[in-house]
Amino acid sequence: MADTHGIFDIENLGDCNFDNPMRERGFSRFIDNNSRLRFDPLAANEATGDTLELAGPRRKIFFLPGKTRAAIVTCGGLCPGLNAVIRGIVLQLWHIYGCKDIRGIRYGYSGLSEGAPEPITLTPDAVRGIRADGGTILGSARGTPPTSEIVDYLQWHDIDMLFTIGGDGTMRGALKIWQEIRRRGLKKSVVGIPKTIDNDIPMVQRSFGFETAVAKAADAINCASTEARGVRNGIGLVKLMGRNAGFIAANACLASGNANFCLIPEVPFTLQSKGGFLDLLEHRLRGRGNAVIVLAEGAGQDFFAEADTGCDASGNKKPGDIGIYLRDAILAYFRERNLNVVLKYIEPSYLIRSTGPNASDQIFCDHCARAAVHAAMAGKGGMLIGDHLDHFVHVPMQALQGREKRINPDGDIWFSVRENTGQPDGL
Ligand code: F6P
């Protein structure tokens, strides 16, 4: 059964017959399923515009908290805030709803199969003090066992609601789990919380961990700038994460204000041509005596078009190493021109994602965790928590299919980066 409001309908397990216990605890602010937010407030036709369901506590809920078993799983690469979300879910379930049967699944989806390490029993004591810690107390992993095995596991272990914390691959996996649950006619909820430092999950304005990663990356750019300015013809080259999207690189450049070139996957560039990257770099060095270059790992992948770089366990194609490629190309170029340069290559990669969340991300994680628990308790599933136009909303996992979130080379962010760095169009 679904509420019918357009393409962003959220599926429910059935009627909500129980009073939300929050009422007894003095909470009286409940959100109605009909409270919705326009997806595109600028759309011409207000009457037909698609809308998203607002997140928050429902007056009536589907699950009886004292008889509900919840499980939490963290998947994919690490991200600042995983522990904060785990803690948020546990405290919300325990203290606000009175659900005290919570399992922490070990090492991603692989923990949802027979023979996997025993889940951790999650209690307020078990999550005490972890909010600001990096990593995940549950462990994470890429890849997934067959969906049917996961749903067998959920059935066998009587798990009523599954919180999946991960990126777009995790959400694809969660959608398959949800579809299999529906196919079997089970009453189990699956709710996702979007995580990635890359901030490239479609339909989600901000994924937790991103802000922290940007702040850390900006520190690295500032260090590169100090190094570059400390010598004659100094070049600071910083390679950041961002396989398909350049959000970290672009935003870190904006935060630092010290970058002269920003290279991202969404904007191809040439190396050797007149007006190409090396030509502009030479111009910068001869004019100013130093340069800072920021590079997303997915930039310039056309230089590796022929190379077979393989895939990671999530099925993502591994990018060719553009950092080393560019470093060597820069050194060779200036060697040929007899211009002595001093290049410092900085690759902070895992340093920016294994760190703990900053205060803003901690608050954000807490909001996401609480919204996810409200949704699951109300029997919603096949959905993730999103933030849209400063509101927390329910996003159907299905809506992520066929969409991608990338920097628009004609949009505001890239325009700002170009203003900030001074780099010309098309670089
Ligand atoms: O998924 C986010 C991400 O940070 C990417 O930017 C990066 O390519 C990837 O993780 C690397 O993760 P791992 O080394 O764990 O596979």
Boltz pocket constraint, residues with backbone or C-beta under 6 A from the ligand:
constraints:
  - pocket:
      binder: B
      contacts: [[A, 76], [A, 77], [A, 78], [A, 167], [A, 196], [A, 197], [A, 198], [A, 241], [A, 242], [A, 243], [A, 297], [A, 312], [A, 353]]
      max_distance: 6.0
